């Protein structure tokens, strides 16, 4: 199958899907596919995977590729592999015989083969028997030794099996064996739990952690988080609402290692939330995290209440320590070694590689490291510097491509200088970085550092994934190729931000120093950072950076129109309408000078939007008409759709219902042609609002339900909550509402409340309180209705919402009128009257006048 316009392409035809199904590291996929495409075996196209709103790169075998794959498959089945049983006896068997005999598919056999083509029978059978369990172990280090820890393992067993603790914290200094202990726990509980392991690094963002977690959950059939990440930039409060639902009843063991490396507040908040829900709500699952130091994600009351179990690791006992070093015949004074190391596993491991030990040595790690380093070959030292220089873990393939042999790596690995994950990614042991920093800062020339960084940057640049581009930017910068780094960041800005890696880009750009950057390039860096902060919703940070760019443009040049538009939008979000108008008017002036029709259209559009937010509907319509005239000279369907929707909202505020409905339906038609389902869901919402304002609540419910279906399909969390509230509001406003309908509406509000308690969104809270208020008013439960309306008014006045506020005032008037409190009824009717009078909404004005006439 090869069709660039396919709309239902399998997820496993994407790069991430290929990586997930084969076990090949994602970072290796783009380069491998590129080679296969070049040879004519694979073709690349664009397609929609299930539940994705944007087209993605997908890959299919060509006819030549299919024939080649079939030939390789048949050749593979005829190959002989060595099966080693638990007694160490080996036998040769054909590949297809092993597959049939043990009922294991080809991919599983390949994953269990070692580098020599051997396979451990016990491990193969165990893995196959556990096939119904899901293990996400991509970042798990390959453990090459484990000794002792009987007391710690028994304590953890009691935590899990007898005390039923849901969260376990493992603490200990670097190299003390936290990861080794965790790997042993994972091994012990493979048959009981689906297992997820993630190793945190300083550069990790919320997106990177959630992407791995979504892969794990999707294998368990829980695909909401993956859908959400495919279609949204991750927002923590929305993510929390999804995770609470997804993690229920999955019988999982979640492990977060190296927690002390967290550099993102969002990841801290994510772990805090996981601890809360595991302690209070999640059944049959365990969360384990490891850190060098105590974290502040929970308080002592959790441990006192026995909801969290803690283990502090010390050195190994004498027996276990002796097992680590006993093979080294040059070390005889065990007691002296043990007293110096205090059973520190990595120190003992280093000593086992040393030939001598100086009497009275205090800093054993430093001594052992230097002793080993001095005996490394030149190529081993070169590889060590290469690994030290790389910001991210590297693949073994990358080492081979840079003229390092696998044997050289293996020798460093055997000396515990580095470790390798199950996917083949190689990384230095954390504890060595401080030693290497001191060593290399004096022994490696600046020219060698520059050449190595350029070599690494060029390698990453070839594979154009967001993280690889970010790595290339980092290494170009450290090679003092500042212009190249900035050029690359600008070139791939959209790729990085649209795929949700804004925080990673910010982390790299924050390392750029103003004093060594040209003024023009510094402006680009500030704007790039502003765009990245804007993408993750940190509008105050973004605005500050944009204003710095404006200041740099002062008296020398005109600022870019796109920059002024972004500044205006941020001020509009902050309800600073007059400042926003100033920026849009300046933008319009510049756009007219350059005769850029699209920018002129955008300027008029945002000026019109700002006027209707201010309540000046007449000026708003004039500006929107001009925006439409100029947009018709472009092919920007998205902009036209937004202009028509704003027309619809303004006409609705003026009670020009037919014009409002016509404009909204035209907007929907244009937006549907763009395929932007987020904007389409907003259009459904706005059409529902118009029909609701007109009093046609059945039609309103029809569009709100379309909004809800769209939001549920693509996991637009906030849009879903608005849909629940809107449907409940419309039901409350209908005449002759049945008891069943009211119960349905209350149920929808409860669902909305369940999700919204994780969202920090005043508009959603106000909408929910409004819906509750209307429903209780309909049920004549006046005290509850007044309670919720008062809460709604507080939020809406803060938001300066001119759509909903007058409607609530009108409802308040009706409630007090029903209660016989005529003074309060008139007060709220008059407050609503002022809003509608200012907007010249004749229908609402007449409706209020009728109510006031009967207030006697």
PyMOL commands that set and color helices and strands:
alter all, ss='L'
color gray80, all
select helices_A, chain A and resi 11-13+15-22+26-38+63-78+95-101+106-112+121-129+150-161+178-188+206-219+224-231+236-246+259-261+265-280+300-304+318-325+334-341+345-351+364-374+378-389+396-401+406-414+430-443+446-462+466-478+482-491+493-498+502-509+514-516+519-535+539-553+561-573+577-594+597-614+617-631+637-653+657-674+677-694+697-714+717-733+739-756+762-778+782-799+805-819+822-839+842-853
alter helices_A, ss='H'
color red, helices_A
select strands_A, chain A and resi 42-47+56-61+80-84+90-94+118-120+135-136+167-171+194-199+252-257+286-291+308-312+394-395+418-420+425-428
alter strands_A, ss='S'
color yellow, strands_A
deselect
rebuild
show_as cartoon
